[in-house]
Amino acid sequence: MFEQTFKNIDDVLRKEAGCATELDYAEQISWILFLKYLDDLEGDRQNKALLTGGKYEPLLDEAYRWKSWAYPKDEKGELIKTAAVGDDLIAFVSGELFPYLASFKGYAEKGTFGAKIGEIFSGLTNKFQSGYNLREVLESIDGLQFQTQQQKHELSDLYETRIKNMGNAGRNGGEYYTPRPLIRAMIQVIKPQLGETIYDGACGSARFLCEAYEYLRPLVKSATNLERLQTQTLYESGLHHRHHEYDFAWD
């Protein structure tokens, strides 16, 4: 499912004047995938809260959630006719969505997920010039599901292959790619232990941190150990990285 979707998206991006390189492709797909994944994750957390009688407040305001702007649907599950497209879609994404997400950097508590969103989007720009091309990409990504570990790993493998190909093609972005099997082998040699802290000072896609978490998770035997693994173990670039809380196994 993911492989065919990526091929369809590549076909669209080849028509997009604002995306000229493999690096552009990866960057623009990344922010869209991220927002779709975040929306699905927050939807799951809201549903769990309802089942347990709790309450969950979504991180993003209503107007900036995926279901509100990227692919708003009618009762039949089809894109509503009033959904933004063309110049209106580009104006919203570049003029409202990106500034809103970047603003998290200014007021979210340092080290939180909101602050991380602010850092990410303050360094990004929307390179789509055609709102019709962007609408096609949004439609393709809306159909993806990230609910199982198999789906997450499939997406991770495809994304890492894209990064590797960027380097093979002599373009910026792939020259520091480390294959996932090599990462796992390095972690198995190092053998991190519960209670230790793990820092990746050259963190890119966080594959080392994700694999370190997967290595340590089976060793957890108590709620205290799990809490420490989730909140006091994984660090990157000086910021607290809460892997399991948002379960970004593919990032």
Secondary structure, 3 states (H helix, E strand, C coil): CHHHHHHHHHHHHCCCCCCCCHHHHHHHHHHHHHHHHHHHHHHHHHHHHHHHCCCCCCCCCHHHCHHHHCCCECCCCCECCCCCCHHHHHHHHHHHHHHHHHCHHHHCCCCCHHHHHHHHHHCCCCCCCCHHHHHHHHHHHHCCCCCCHHHHHHHHHHHHHHHHHHHHCCCCCCCCCCCHHHHHHHHHHHCCCCCCCEEECCCCCCHHHHHHHHHHHHHCCCHHHHHHHHHCCEEECCEECCHHHHCCCCC
